[in-house]
Amino acid sequence: MAQLLNKLAHAGPDAKCYITCGNLPATLGPETLNQRPYTTIRGHIYNQQVDLLLPDEICELVQNRLSEQLKPLQYHRIFMGLKDILEKEFYNNYIRQGNILLLSDGRIDVDDVYCLYDGTLYLFLKKDTYEKAGLVGKQAAFGGRKKERWVIELNLREPHMIHGRKAFDRLVWSFTNVFKQQNAWLFCDLQQEAINPSAAPSEPTVKGLTLPTVIRTITPTITNSSTPIKLASFAHTIPTKDSTEYTRTVFYDWATSLHEWLALVSINADRLNITDSIDPLLSRYEPLTDDDNIITSTTSTSEYKLQGKISKISWRGFIPAEYISKIFSIVQEVVARDQWYSITVHGFQNAPISWKGRQHSAVGGGMGGENLYTIFRLPEGNNTSSVGGRNSGGDDGDDVMGGMGITEGVNEKIVGSKYIMWEVVGGRDEFS
């Protein structure tokens, strides 16, 4: 029966979790943008949710610094057709001269879905729509053997993409006669002051559109825990390429358990409550902890010495990667190195692209539609260390573990706090 189910058309490969270990830069500068984890942050384009977890005692400090250095982010919900993108005022202001982020509504497994990033328009189309469009594309990576899905990539900043040229007029014809339907879009101007400090304040309307738009402002919400919760142990040996397979396997199990604990903290799960007394028949979950952090009471029940209050700062909306990079930089700068924090970023399930412009899939009722990452900065002084030496040959100072194995080990040039990063990638996704 299991073999038969796996052969169904909608069955897809399981999602993967890539674990990266490394050192954060000791100082922030332009060169750090080419290092992990900044390359991952800036490479994950479409984001809808950011959750920052940190100890309760430093929440107010971080909140005040974010309020001082980070302006509220604005985005629009607009209604337009594809042809409106090519209208002269909109096209010149936001594509040829400016920089915007666009994402249409729809499900990428059954609908025609469009998005625009860095001047490139991506059209993810059904087969019949592609055949009518009259534009050159290629089969989507997750289109299946019957070529059900096709993708067209159009660089609208190329020199010949201007009004009056043959290639541009062909786009206008296709968008006018084939793509007639108006869609709901999410629109974010990447030149606004919240992302680019040298830019002028954002305008309340979108230039070149006749229909009214809905403007929304993203501001963080703070959730403080009222009671202490069970904390996981952050102490573990981080392996390198030279470590034994056993050491890597043990670390992978610990890192997976830590990732699970962070997920439970983010949803305020009852299993982490100190007073939780659920029947073991329903759940036997306990945070990963050291033996010396547990004491046994006279009633033969385990009690945790490792406990504390945790706060969560959250952002919801249409959030560009550049804005998340600013959040991460501010938090990294303000949080002392003997404290920990984690930041989790969720992508849009129906975004046609995710990791560094690679194709994204949610075919089959959401199977394989995961695209999120978590960065956890380890506190110093928790006995966390590395095993073995680094191998030369790289420039970002990280060990990447894909599943159970380390694929690359490199020299560390800049020594800072250690971090662990989890990247959850859908089974059909093209990972960067």
C-alpha positions as CSV (number, residue, x, y, z in Angstrom):
1,M,0.0,0.0,0.0
2,A,2.8,2.4,0.9
3,Q,4.5,1.8,-2.4
4,L,1.3,2.4,-4.3
5,L,0.7,5.7,-2.5
6,N,4.2,6.9,-3.4
7,K,3.4,6.4,-7.1
8,L,0.5,8.7,-7.0
9,A,0.9,11.9,-9.2
10,H,0.7,14.2,-6.2
11,A,3.2,12.3,-4.1
12,G,6.4,14.2,-3.7
13,P,9.8,13.8,-2.0
14,D,10.1,14.8,1.6
15,A,11.4,18.2,2.7
16,K,15.0,18.5,3.7
17,C,16.7,20.5,6.5
18,Y,20.2,21.8,5.9
19,I,22.1,22.7,9.0
20,T,25.0,25.2,8.9
21,C,27.5,25.8,11.7
22,G,29.8,28.7,11.7
23,N,31.0,32.0,13.3
24,L,29.3,35.3,13.0
25,P,31.5,38.2,11.9
26,A,33.0,40.0,14.9
27,T,32.4,43.3,13.2
28,L,29.7,44.4,10.8
29,G,30.7,45.8,7.4
30,P,30.0,45.6,3.7
31,E,32.1,42.5,3.4
32,T,29.9,40.6,5.8
33,L,27.0,40.7,3.2
34,N,28.9,38.1,1.2
35,Q,29.2,35.7,4.2
36,R,26.7,33.3,5.8
37,P,24.2,33.8,7.2
38,Y,23.7,37.1,5.4
39,T,23.8,35.4,2.0
40,T,20.9,33.2,3.1
41,I,18.9,36.1,4.5
42,R,19.3,38.2,1.3
43,G,18.8,35.1,-0.9
44,H,15.3,34.3,0.6
45,I,13.3,36.8,-1.3
46,Y,9.6,36.5,-0.4
47,N,8.9,36.5,3.4
48,Q,5.7,36.9,5.3
49,Q,6.6,36.3,9.0
50,V,9.7,37.0,11.2
51,D,9.9,35.8,14.8
52,L,12.7,36.9,17.1
53,L,13.1,34.9,20.3
54,L,15.3,36.1,23.1
55,P,15.6,36.1,26.9
56,D,13.0,38.2,28.6
57,E,15.6,40.3,30.5
58,I,17.0,41.8,27.3
59,C,13.8,42.2,25.4
60,E,13.3,45.9,26.4
61,L,16.8,46.8,25.4
62,V,16.4,45.1,21.9
63,Q,13.0,46.6,21.5
64,N,14.3,50.2,22.2
65,R,17.2,49.8,19.8
66,L,14.9,48.4,17.0
67,S,12.6,51.4,17.5
68,E,15.5,53.8,17.2
69,Q,17.2,52.4,14.2
70,L,14.4,50.7,12.3
71,K,11.6,52.6,10.6
72,P,8.2,51.0,10.0
73,L,7.9,49.2,6.7
74,Q,5.1,49.9,4.3
75,Y,3.7,47.8,1.5
76,H,0.5,47.9,-0.7
77,R,-2.2,45.5,-1.7
78,I,-3.0,46.5,-5.3
79,F,-5.3,45.3,-8.1
80,M,-4.0,45.3,-11.7
81,G,-3.3,43.2,-14.7
82,L,0.0,42.3,-16.2
83,K,-0.3,45.0,-18.9
84,D,-0.4,47.7,-16.1
85,I,3.2,46.8,-15.2
86,L,4.2,48.0,-18.7
87,E,2.4,51.3,-18.4
88,K,4.9,54.1,-19.0
89,E,4.7,55.8,-15.6
90,F,4.7,52.6,-13.5
91,Y,7.4,51.0,-15.7
92,N,9.8,53.9,-15.6
93,N,9.4,54.8,-11.9
94,Y,9.5,51.4,-10.4
95,I,11.4,49.1,-12.8
96,R,13.7,51.1,-15.0
97,Q,14.7,53.7,-12.3
98,G,13.5,52.2,-9.1
99,N,13.3,48.7,-7.5
100,I,10.2,47.0,-6.3
101,L,9.0,43.6,-5.1
102,L,5.8,42.2,-6.6
103,L,3.9,39.0,-5.9
104,S,0.5,38.0,-7.3
105,D,-2.1,35.9,-5.6
106,G,-3.0,32.3,-6.6
107,R,-1.7,28.8,-6.0
108,I,1.4,27.8,-7.9
109,D,0.2,24.3,-8.4
110,V,-3.1,25.2,-10.2
111,D,-3.1,28.9,-11.1
112,D,-1.1,31.3,-13.2
113,V,1.2,33.1,-10.7
114,Y,3.5,36.0,-11.3
115,C,6.2,37.8,-9.4
116,L,8.8,40.5,-10.0
117,Y,12.2,40.9,-8.3
118,D,15.2,42.9,-9.2
119,G,13.7,43.9,-12.5
120,T,13.0,40.4,-13.6
121,L,9.4,39.3,-14.1
122,Y,8.6,35.6,-13.6
123,L,5.5,34.0,-15.1
124,F,4.6,30.5,-13.8
125,L,1.9,29.3,-16.1
126,K,-0.4,26.4,-16.9
127,K,0.3,24.6,-20.1
128,D,-2.7,26.1,-22.0
129,T,-1.8,29.6,-20.9
130,Y,1.8,29.2,-22.0
131,E,0.8,28.0,-25.4
132,K,-1.4,31.1,-25.9
133,A,1.1,33.6,-24.6
134,G,3.4,33.5,-27.6
135,L,6.5,34.0,-25.4
136,V,9.6,31.8,-25.0
137,G,9.9,29.9,-21.7
138,K,10.9,26.6,-20.3
139,Q,9.3,23.7,-18.4
140,A,9.1,24.4,-14.7
141,A,11.4,22.2,-12.5
142,F,8.3,20.8,-10.8
143,G,6.1,20.5,-13.8
144,G,6.0,16.7,-14.0
145,R,6.5,14.4,-16.9
146,K,3.4,15.8,-18.7
147,K,4.9,19.3,-18.7
148,E,2.0,20.8,-16.8
149,R,3.7,23.9,-15.6
150,W,5.9,26.4,-17.6
151,V,8.0,29.4,-16.5
152,I,8.9,32.5,-18.5
153,E,11.6,34.8,-17.2
154,L,11.7,38.4,-18.6
155,N,14.4,40.8,-17.7
156,L,12.6,44.1,-18.0
157,R,15.8,46.1,-17.5
158,E,17.5,45.0,-20.7
159,P,18.4,47.8,-23.2
160,H,15.8,46.6,-25.8
161,M,13.0,46.5,-23.2
162,I,11.7,50.0,-23.9
163,H,8.5,51.3,-25.5
164,G,8.6,51.2,-29.3
165,R,11.0,48.2,-29.6
166,K,9.7,45.0,-31.2
167,A,10.4,42.8,-28.1
168,F,8.6,45.2,-25.8
169,D,5.6,45.6,-28.1
170,R,5.3,41.8,-28.2
171,L,5.0,41.7,-24.4
172,V,2.4,44.5,-24.5
173,W,0.4,42.5,-27.1
174,S,0.6,39.3,-25.0
175,F,-0.3,41.0,-21.7
176,T,-3.2,42.8,-23.4
177,N,-4.8,39.9,-25.3
178,V,-3.8,36.8,-23.3
179,F,-3.4,37.9,-19.7
180,K,-6.6,39.9,-19.5
181,Q,-7.5,39.1,-15.9
182,Q,-6.8,41.5,-13.1
183,N,-5.0,40.1,-10.0
184,A,-4.5,41.0,-6.4
185,W,-0.8,41.8,-5.9
186,L,1.5,42.6,-2.9
187,F,3.7,45.6,-3.8
188,C,6.7,46.8,-1.8
189,D,9.0,49.7,-2.9
190,L,12.6,48.7,-2.0
191,Q,13.6,52.3,-2.3
192,Q,11.5,53.5,0.6
193,E,13.2,55.1,3.7
194,A,12.7,52.0,5.9
195,I,15.1,50.0,3.7
196,N,17.1,52.7,2.0
197,P,17.9,55.5,4.6
198,S,18.9,58.0,1.8
199,A,15.5,57.7,0.1
200,A,12.6,60.1,0.4
201,P,9.6,59.2,2.5
202,S,7.2,56.8,0.8
203,E,4.2,58.1,-1.0
204,P,0.7,56.9,0.0
205,T,-0.2,55.9,-3.6
206,V,1.4,53.9,-6.3
207,K,2.3,55.9,-9.4
208,G,0.8,54.9,-12.7
209,L,-2.2,53.0,-11.2
210,T,-5.8,54.3,-11.6
211,L,-7.4,51.9,-9.1
212,P,-7.1,52.7,-5.4
213,T,-4.6,50.7,-3.3
214,V,-4.6,49.5,0.3
215,I,-1.5,50.6,2.2
216,R,-0.3,48.6,5.2
217,T,2.4,49.3,7.7
218,I,4.4,46.6,9.4
219,T,5.2,47.2,13.1
220,P,6.5,44.6,15.5
221,T,4.4,43.0,18.2
222,I,5.9,41.9,21.5
223,T,4.9,38.9,23.4
224,N,6.3,38.5,26.9
225,S,6.0,35.1,28.7
226,S,4.2,35.4,32.0
227,T,5.7,32.3,33.6
228,P,9.1,30.5,33.2
229,I,9.3,27.7,30.7
230,K,11.7,24.7,30.3
231,L,14.9,25.7,28.5
232,A,16.8,23.4,26.3
233,S,20.5,22.9,26.8
234,F,22.7,24.9,24.4
235,A,25.9,23.1,25.3
236,H,27.1,20.7,22.6
237,T,30.2,19.9,20.6
238,I,30.0,21.3,17.0
239,P,31.7,18.9,14.5
240,T,33.7,19.7,11.5
241,K,34.6,17.9,8.3
242,D,37.4,16.0,10.1
243,S,35.0,14.7,12.8
244,T,33.9,11.1,13.0
245,E,30.5,10.1,11.5
246,Y,29.3,9.3,15.0
247,T,30.1,12.8,16.2
248,R,28.2,14.3,13.3
249,T,25.2,12.1,13.9
250,V,25.0,12.9,17.6
251,F,25.3,16.6,16.8
252,Y,22.6,16.4,14.1
253,D,20.2,14.8,16.6
254,W,20.9,17.5,19.1
255,A,20.5,20.3,16.5
256,T,17.2,18.8,15.4
257,S,15.9,18.6,18.9
258,L,17.0,22.3,19.5
259,H,15.1,23.3,16.3
260,E,12.0,21.5,17.6
261,W,12.3,23.3,21.0
262,L,12.6,26.7,19.2
263,A,9.5,25.9,17.2
264,L,7.5,25.1,20.4
265,V,8.7,28.3,22.1
266,S,7.5,30.3,19.1
267,I,3.9,28.9,19.5
268,N,4.0,29.0,23.3
269,A,3.4,25.3,23.5
270,D,2.0,23.9,26.8
271,R,4.6,21.2,26.7
272,L,7.3,23.7,27.8
273,N,5.3,24.9,30.8
274,I,6.9,24.1,34.1
275,T,3.6,23.0,35.5
276,D,2.6,20.9,32.5
277,S,1.3,17.5,33.6
278,I,0.0,15.9,30.4
279,D,-0.5,12.2,30.3
280,P,2.6,10.4,29.0
281,L,0.3,8.4,26.8
282,L,-0.5,11.5,24.8
283,S,3.0,13.2,24.8
284,R,6.3,12.3,26.3
285,Y,8.1,15.3,25.0
286,E,10.9,16.9,27.1
287,P,13.4,19.5,26.1
288,L,16.9,18.3,25.4
289,T,18.9,18.9,28.6
290,D,21.9,17.8,30.5
291,D,21.7,15.4,33.4
292,D,23.0,18.0,35.8
293,N,20.1,20.3,35.0
294,I,17.5,17.9,36.3
295,I,16.8,17.2,40.0
296,T,14.5,14.5,41.4
297,S,12.0,15.5,44.0
298,T,10.6,13.4,46.8
299,T,7.6,12.5,44.7
300,S,9.9,10.9,42.1
301,T,9.0,13.5,39.4
302,S,11.7,15.3,37.5
303,E,12.0,19.1,38.0
304,Y,14.1,21.4,35.8
305,K,16.7,23.7,37.1
306,L,17.1,25.1,33.6
307,Q,14.2,27.4,33.2
308,G,13.5,31.1,32.3
309,K,11.2,33.6,30.7
310,I,11.4,34.2,26.9
311,S,10.0,37.1,24.8
312,K,9.0,37.1,21.2
313,I,9.1,40.1,18.8
314,S,7.2,39.4,15.6
315,W,6.7,41.1,12.2
316,R,3.9,40.0,9.8
317,G,3.3,41.1,6.2
318,F,5.1,41.4,2.9
319,I,8.7,41.7,4.2
320,P,11.7,42.0,1.8
321,A,15.0,40.3,2.6
322,E,16.8,43.6,2.9
323,Y,14.6,44.6,5.8
324,I,15.2,41.3,7.6
325,S,18.9,41.8,7.1
326,K,18.7,45.1,8.9
327,I,16.7,43.5,11.8
328,F,19.4,40.8,12.1
329,S,22.3,43.3,12.1
330,I,20.7,45.4,14.8
331,V,20.0,42.4,17.0
332,Q,23.5,41.0,16.5
333,E,25.0,44.4,17.5
334,V,22.9,45.0,20.6
335,V,22.7,41.5,22.2
336,A,25.7,40.7,24.4
337,R,27.8,37.7,23.4
338,D,26.9,35.8,26.6
339,Q,23.2,35.9,25.6
340,W,21.4,33.9,22.9
341,Y,18.7,34.8,20.4
342,S,17.1,33.2,17.4
343,I,15.3,34.5,14.4
344,T,12.9,32.5,12.3
345,V,11.7,33.6,8.8
346,H,8.8,32.1,7.0
347,G,8.4,32.4,3.2
348,F,5.2,32.4,1.2
349,Q,4.0,28.9,0.3
350,N,2.8,30.1,-3.1
351,A,5.7,32.3,-4.0
352,P,7.1,31.0,-7.4
353,I,10.7,31.5,-6.3
354,S,12.4,31.3,-2.9
355,W,16.0,30.5,-2.4
356,K,18.2,33.0,-4.5
357,G,15.7,33.1,-7.3
358,R,15.4,29.3,-7.6
359,Q,12.0,27.8,-8.4
360,H,9.7,26.9,-5.6
361,S,6.9,24.3,-5.5
362,A,3.9,23.5,-3.4
363,V,2.4,20.9,-5.8
364,G,0.1,18.3,-4.2
365,G,-1.8,20.1,-1.6
366,G,1.2,21.8,0.0
367,M,3.5,18.8,0.1
368,G,7.0,20.1,-0.3
369,G,6.0,23.7,0.1
370,E,8.2,24.5,3.0
371,N,10.6,27.4,2.7
372,L,11.8,28.8,6.0
373,Y,15.0,29.2,7.9
374,T,16.1,29.7,11.6
375,I,19.3,31.3,12.8
376,F,20.3,30.7,16.4
377,R,23.2,32.5,18.0
378,L,24.8,30.4,20.7
379,P,25.8,32.2,24.0
380,E,29.4,32.2,24.8
381,G,30.6,30.3,27.8
382,N,28.2,27.4,27.4
383,N,31.0,24.8,26.7
384,T,30.1,24.7,23.1
385,S,33.2,23.9,21.0
386,S,34.4,22.6,17.7
387,V,35.9,19.2,17.1
388,G,38.9,18.8,14.8
389,G,40.4,21.4,12.5
390,R,39.0,23.3,9.5
391,N,40.0,22.4,6.0
392,S,41.1,25.2,3.7
393,G,39.4,26.0,0.5
394,G,36.5,28.3,1.3
395,D,35.8,31.9,2.4
396,D,32.8,32.0,4.7
397,G,34.0,30.0,7.7
398,D,31.0,27.6,7.8
399,D,30.3,23.9,7.9
400,V,27.2,22.9,6.0
401,M,25.5,19.7,6.9
402,G,23.0,18.4,4.4
403,G,21.0,15.8,6.3
404,M,23.6,13.6,8.1
405,G,26.8,14.6,6.3
406,I,29.1,17.7,6.2
407,T,29.7,18.7,2.7
408,E,32.3,21.5,3.1
409,G,34.7,22.7,5.8
410,V,36.7,25.9,5.5
411,N,39.1,28.1,7.5
412,E,37.6,30.7,9.8
413,K,39.1,34.2,9.1
414,I,36.8,36.3,11.3
415,V,36.1,35.0,14.8
416,G,32.8,35.9,16.4
417,S,30.0,34.2,18.2
418,K,29.0,30.8,17.0
419,Y,25.7,30.2,15.3
420,I,23.6,27.4,13.9
421,M,21.3,27.8,11.0
422,W,18.5,25.5,9.8
423,E,17.2,25.9,6.3
424,V,14.0,23.9,5.6
425,V,13.6,23.3,1.8
426,G,10.7,21.6,0.0
427,G,11.3,18.3,-1.6
428,R,10.9,19.7,-5.1
429,D,12.6,22.9,-4.5
430,E,15.9,24.0,-6.1
431,F,18.1,24.8,-3.2
432,S,20.8,27.4,-3.5
